[in-house]
């Protein structure tokens, strides 16, 4: 997903172990063909339209990351399902088990 791509790129750029991005910051709502070779600056501007976006790097224990991800996905378990801007997009190195509701 675009969220995973952006979180992974940011993780690598910051030299971090993991990265989360609030889903509400990503607004492009576009589908990109698999054969597309490049993501351009114009694509990034469309996906991340907000000019004021602070990026911080902090030490965070794994159990805190677990709590953040579970809380951010709380609307997903509601019936009917809620799409929430607080849903955290995670990098390619993290896996969240929706059934178990935990980071694996």
PyMOL commands that set and color helices and strands:
alter all, ss='L'
color gray80, all
select helices_A, chain A and resi 2-14+23-25+41-47+62-72+74-77
alter helices_A, ss='H'
color red, helices_A
select strands_A, chain A and resi 20-22+88-90+96-97+102-103
alter strands_A, ss='S'
color yellow, strands_A
deselect
rebuild
show_as cartoon
